């Protein structure tokens, strides 16, 4: 059963509010001690508008992960809605063409999202290898669209 557009928006806002309460309930204190206890940061691999991404190793398994650290500013009144949307969408997705969110840690000053670590993203691949063509371009396009199609199908299922 599909909800009217306004009801879908209200339901989505309720879901984000519930997720925000859950993220804040996971708080481990003022710093990133729980993240530091579980993971060893090895290098900074990227920085964007909303946070910094580090490569890290799981201390228990030795598995490489990517940790996105999002600062929570006092004037933001809690976890940014963009981060809540990202967590909400990625926490249940399991598909070979969608990056996997393993874990979420929160404190009063930051939010840490632990993702599977990829060798490189598409931008880095293009920088290293140059322009794609032929079978490589077709394969990359198929992978991108398969992941996108899965995300849209998942979002459609959760909105009804």
C-alpha positions in Angstrom: 0.0 0.0 0.0 1.4 3.4 -1.0 1.1 6.4 1.2 0.2 9.8 -0.1 3.3 12.0 -0.7 2.7 14.0 2.5 2.3 10.9 4.6 5.5 9.4 3.0 7.4 12.5 4.0 6.0 12.4 7.6 6.8 8.7 7.8 10.4 9.4 6.6 10.8 12.2 9.2 9.6 9.9 11.9 12.1 7.3 10.8 14.9 9.8 10.9 13.9 11.0 14.3 13.9 7.4 15.6 17.3 6.8 14.0 18.6 10.0 15.6 17.5 8.8 19.0 19.1 5.5 18.4 22.4 7.0 17.3 22.5 9.3 20.4 21.7 6.3 22.6 24.9 4.6 21.3 27.0 7.4 22.7 30.3 6.2 24.1 31.4 9.5 25.8 33.1 12.7 24.8 35.8 11.2 22.6 36.3 8.3 20.1 37.7 5.8 22.6 35.4 3.0 21.5 36.5 3.5 17.9 40.1 3.7 18.9 39.8 0.5 21.0 38.4 -1.5 18.1 40.3 0.1 15.1 43.7 1.4 14.4 43.7 4.4 12.1 46.4 4.0 9.5 46.0 6.9 7.1 43.7 9.7 6.0 42.2 8.9 2.6 39.8 11.7 2.0 38.1 14.8 3.2 34.8 16.4 2.2 32.2 18.9 3.3 30.7 16.7 6.0 33.7 14.7 7.3 37.0 13.1 7.0 37.6 9.5 5.9 40.4 7.3 7.3 41.7 3.9 6.4 41.8 1.7 9.5 42.4 -1.9 10.6 40.1 -3.8 12.9 42.2 -4.8 15.9 40.3 -8.1 16.3 40.2 -9.4 12.7 42.9 -7.4 10.9 40.2 -6.4 8.3 40.7 -3.1 6.5 37.9 -0.6 6.9 37.1 3.0 6.0 36.0 5.2 8.9 34.1 8.4 8.1 34.3 10.8 11.0 31.6 13.5 11.0 32.0 16.3 13.5 28.9 17.2 15.4 28.9 21.0 15.9 27.0 22.5 18.9 25.0 24.8 16.6 23.8 21.8 14.6 21.7 20.6 17.5 22.8 17.0 17.2 23.6 14.6 14.4 23.3 16.2 10.9 20.3 15.1 8.9 22.5 14.1 6.0 24.3 11.6 8.2 21.1 10.2 9.4 19.8 9.7 5.9 23.1 8.0 4.9 22.9 5.7 7.9 19.2 5.0 7.4 19.7 4.0 3.7 23.0 2.0 4.1 22.4 0.1 7.3 20.2 -2.6 5.7 21.5 -2.6 2.2 23.4 -5.7 1.1 24.5 -5.7 -2.6 27.9 -6.2 -4.3 27.7 -2.8 -5.9 26.8 -0.8 -2.8 29.4 0.0 -0.2 28.6 -1.8 3.1 28.1 0.0 6.4 29.5 -2.2 9.1 29.0 -0.1 12.3 28.1 3.3 13.7 29.7 5.0 16.8 28.5 8.2 18.3 29.8 10.6 20.9 28.8 14.2 21.8 31.3 15.6 19.4 31.5 13.2 16.5 29.9 10.4 14.6 32.0 7.5 13.1 30.6 5.4 10.3 32.6 2.2 9.7 32.4 1.0 6.0 34.0 -1.7 4.0 37.3 -0.5 2.6 37.6 -0.4 -1.2 40.9 -0.2 -3.0 39.8 3.0 -4.7 36.8 4.9 -5.9 35.8 5.6 -9.4 37.4 9.0 -9.4 40.8 7.6 -8.4 40.5 4.8 -10.9 39.9 7.3 -13.7 42.9 9.4 -12.5 45.2 6.3 -12.5 43.9 4.6 -15.6 42.6 7.4 -17.7 39.4 7.5 -19.8 37.4 4.3 -19.9 36.1 2.8 -23.1 34.7 -0.4 -24.6 34.1 -3.3 -22.3 35.6 -1.5 -19.3 33.1 1.3 -19.6 30.2 -1.1 -20.2 31.2 -3.1 -17.1 31.6 0.0 -14.9 28.3 1.4 -16.1 26.5 -1.9 -15.4 27.9 -2.0 -11.9 26.9 1.6 -11.1 23.4 1.1 -12.5 22.9 -2.3 -10.7 23.8 -0.6 -7.4 21.6 2.4 -8.1 18.7 0.1 -9.2 19.0 -1.9 -6.0 19.0 1.3 -3.9 15.9 2.6 -5.6 14.1 -0.7 -5.3 15.0 -0.9 -1.6 13.8 2.7 -1.0 10.5 2.0 -2.8 9.9 -1.1 -0.7 10.6 0.7 2.6 8.4 3.7 1.6 5.3 1.6 1.1 
